[in-house]
Amino acid sequence: MLPEYLLIIIIGVVGIFVQMRLKSVFDKYSQVMFPGGLTGKEVAEKMLRDNGIYDVKVVSTPGHLTDHYNPKTKTVNLSEPVYNSNSVSAAAVAAHECGHAVQHARAYAPLELRSALVPVISFTSMWSTWVVLAGALLMFSFPHLAWVFWLGILMIACSALFSLITLPVEYNASARALEWLRVSRTLPDQQLGQARQALRWAARTYLVAALNAIAVLLYYLSFARRD
């Protein structure tokens, strides 16, 4: 079995563990309420105001852990459990998503680069695997069509690059969230530590995704070595 394939399996197993641990931590701190009694919606609105941002709306979105910031519509979208809850998990998630809004308002370079790549990634993520597999088959019989394979590799590399760019975006949003939660005294010290733990596990999911994207790229590059 190829070392790259083993690497993908190992990262996949680690990813499952991280996701399970993330769910466990968030479920645990979803039961911990903090003295201020603010809901996720109220935490988000307060953080936006404190950062001088008045053109971003906080809205509810269906699902669980579906929270995100949309720079096109300038909306902080909070899942229903976060939007209505006054738990530590809700405060952490709401502040994190507002961290992205602050990045947008401050023209944070990695966020702008990631946003610019979204249309490209939407296309390449859908077709890259098919293009590289077709290219791998074609180049054995038709060497002059090897460019199809390398086009697929380039598309996969774009996804890996996107995953790497996502890392500073997510870690920085969490750092902004935790700093605001501390300075604004929205969360007491003990609950702030719990929020930090929750956001760290959330960030690790993006780290695993980036490692997996690199492993997939290396796996498909191994086809070229066997040529």
PyMOL commands that set and color helices and strands:
alter all, ss='L'
color gray80, all
select helices_A, chain A and resi 3-29+40-50+80-84+88-105+109-141+143-183+189-226
alter helices_A, ss='H'
color red, helices_A
select strands_A, chain A and resi 57-61+68-70+75-79
alter strands_A, ss='S'
color yellow, strands_A
deselect
rebuild
show_as cartoon
